[in-house]
Structures are given as structure tokens and as C-alpha cells.
Amino acid sequence: MNKGDLIDAVAGAAGITKGQAGDAVNAVFEGIQKTLKKGDKAQFVGFGTFSVSKSSKRR
């Protein structure tokens, strides 16, 4: 599934236009990005947890 597929699914499930669904999906992604940029994690029970971690430099 890509972003377009997700927008289509949200539009169908919620009975809203693709434009409205696109706005909603973008708002969710932006919220997750802002949370991660602050160094916090975004956790969604039953879906997943998003976090930023630092890894050592590779040779």
C-alpha cells in the first residue's frame, strides 16, 4: 500500500472525498513527523511505534 492507496481507503471508509482524505492522511503524517523531530516517539496500539534512533557510523 502506498500513500495514494491509503487515501483511497480512508475516503471510502469515511465516506469523504479523496481531497478530504488526503488532508487527513497528510495531517496524521505531519503529526508523526513533528513528534519524531522533537525526539519523542509516536505509539499507536494495534498498529506500531515510530521512533528515531542513532546508530554508529558504518565503515
C-alpha positions as CSV (number, residue, x, y, z in Angstrom):
1,M,0.0,0.0,0.0
2,N,1.3,3.5,-0.8
3,K,0.0,6.9,0.2
4,G,-2.5,7.1,-2.7
5,D,-3.9,3.7,-1.7
6,L,-4.3,4.8,1.9
7,I,-6.1,8.0,0.8
8,D,-8.5,6.0,-1.3
9,A,-9.1,3.6,1.6
10,V,-9.7,6.4,4.1
11,A,-12.1,8.2,1.6
12,G,-14.1,5.0,1.1
13,A,-14.3,4.0,4.7
14,A,-15.2,7.5,6.0
15,G,-17.5,8.5,3.1
16,I,-15.5,11.6,2.3
17,T,-13.8,13.0,-0.8
18,K,-10.3,12.0,-1.8
19,G,-9.2,15.6,-1.2
20,Q,-10.6,15.5,2.4
21,A,-9.0,12.1,3.0
22,G,-5.7,13.4,1.6
23,D,-5.8,16.3,4.0
24,A,-6.5,13.9,6.9
25,V,-3.7,11.5,5.9
26,N,-1.2,14.4,5.5
27,A,-2.2,15.8,8.9
28,V,-1.5,12.4,10.5
29,F,1.9,12.0,8.8
30,E,2.8,15.6,9.7
31,G,1.9,15.0,13.3
32,I,4.1,11.9,13.5
33,Q,7.0,13.8,11.9
34,K,6.7,16.7,14.3
35,T,6.7,14.2,17.2
36,L,9.8,12.4,15.9
37,K,11.6,15.7,15.3
38,K,11.1,16.6,19.0
39,G,12.8,13.4,19.9
40,D,9.6,11.7,21.2
41,K,8.1,8.5,19.9
42,A,4.7,8.0,18.4
43,Q,2.9,4.9,19.6
44,F,-0.3,3.5,18.2
45,V,-1.7,0.4,19.9
46,G,-2.5,-2.3,17.4
47,F,-0.6,-0.5,14.7
48,G,3.0,0.3,15.6
49,T,5.5,2.5,17.3
50,F,7.7,5.1,15.5
51,S,10.9,6.4,17.0
52,V,14.2,7.8,15.9
53,S,17.4,6.1,17.0
54,K,21.0,6.9,16.4
55,S,23.3,4.2,15.0
56,S,27.1,4.0,14.9
57,K,28.9,5.1,11.8
58,R,29.5,2.4,9.3
59,R,32.8,1.8,7.6
